[in-house]
Amino acid sequence: MSSSPSPLHLAVALDGAGWHPAAWREPVSRPRELLDPAYWTDLVTEAEHGLLDFVTIEDALGLQSSSLTEPDGRTDQVRGRLDAVLIAARVAPLTRHIGVVPTVVATHTEPFHISKAIATLDYVSTGRAGLRVQISARRNEAAHFGRRTVPPLHGEEYATPAGHEALSDAFDEAADHVEVVRRLWDSWEDDAEIRDAATGRFIDRDKLHYIDFEGRHFAVKGPSITPRPPQGQPIVSALAHATIPYRLVARATDIGYVTPYDAAQARAVVEEIRAEQSAAGRAGEPLHVFGDLLVFLDDDPAEAVARRERLDALAGQPYTGDAPVFTGTPAGLADLLQELQSSGLSGFRLRPAVAGHDLPAITRGLVPELQRRGAFRRAYEAGTLRGLLGLSRPANRYAAAPAV
């Protein structure tokens, strides 16, 4: 393979013991430590060892389930988790370069709370925070809050007019959620804090702004109680599999994670997102599109296949998920990533099948292979997550334009 036209970006998605349902049963896994902060620190430190751009941390408002819409009642898989934002806040001060991007569920959480939580994370990490916005379509999760009902839709019912309307509404709400969060981040100008003990002026009240957001889903006055984050705007990202979530990516995010199965599909997905981006009036704004892959990595491809088969047997069924699965060697994965990158993807979010095995295989196997090809960094080149992603620090929308 020839070198990539430009270095690609790499992230990993962390979820418990790994993305395979039987990952916790592998000898290398640490199931007794999944609620131990040191476990998460070790994972993120390993990702930073590999110079990865960032980690995402999975979360939800209900127990993990093999069903998209309801609990499954299984007791042979990992159930229970820590709060992703709080994990990120714990590990961020123990790292120096890597971005930390927890998952937040827009459907049942208030954007005011999320805005100050992620702004705080940006301070704690000195400019390396982001969020992955997610919706919830599960009735059992809605029942935790008692504020709304969710229609009992299953699988193919989402393709019906009622299902399409419910899904569109959930993603429209997520887009409004992100808009409120972004406005709140800007509600303090960068120099709003004066901190002049001699004059007794701590803040300039004229540089705090009401956001006065009025929408179908939220009405938020503002301003935030947390000053503008170090990055100005922490990174916003979302996973998308079809047109409605592609529209959310195009309207509201800095990074979209997509799941194409080959280069042709990747090209079509990127083209659709770019068209939606243009329709949303964001054609000139940078927007990364990352490909998601679940990976089983071993130096011997036969070992990777055997490991996957062993885990499938423990789980009682072959693994299937929303993203393509790569089973093979780091060099083979490097070939695939470069092929997909040529279709318009600017980076990849890899899901380690077994965190204790496949994360080190990424950092110590895949990364050196990409470095040899001139396709990945050899040192961190920026101090913020926006910087690592080649994104500038945005101007504050509420600040008066400087006089010319």
Buried (B, 14 or more C-beta within 10 A) or exposed (E): EEEBEEBBBBBBBBBBBBBBBBBBBBEEBBEEEBEEBEBBBBBBBBBBBBBBBBBBBBBBBBBBBBEEBBBEEBEEBBBEBBBBBBBBBBBBEBBEBBBBBBBBBBBBBEBBEBBBBBBBBBBBBBBBBBBBBBBBBBBBBBEEEEEEEBEEBEEEBBEEEEBEEBBEBBBBBBBBBBBBBBBBBBBBBBEBBEEEEEEEEEBEEEBBBEBEBEBEBBEBEBBBEBBBBBBBBBBBBBBBBEEBBBBBBBBBBBBBBBBBEEBEBBBEBBEBBBEBBEEBEBEEEEBBBBBBBBBBBBEEBEBBBBBBEEBBEBBEEEBEBEBBBBBBBBBBBBBBBBBBBBBBBBBBBBBBBBBBBBBBBBBBBBBBBBBEBEBBBEEBEBBBBBBBBBBEBBEBEBBEEEEE
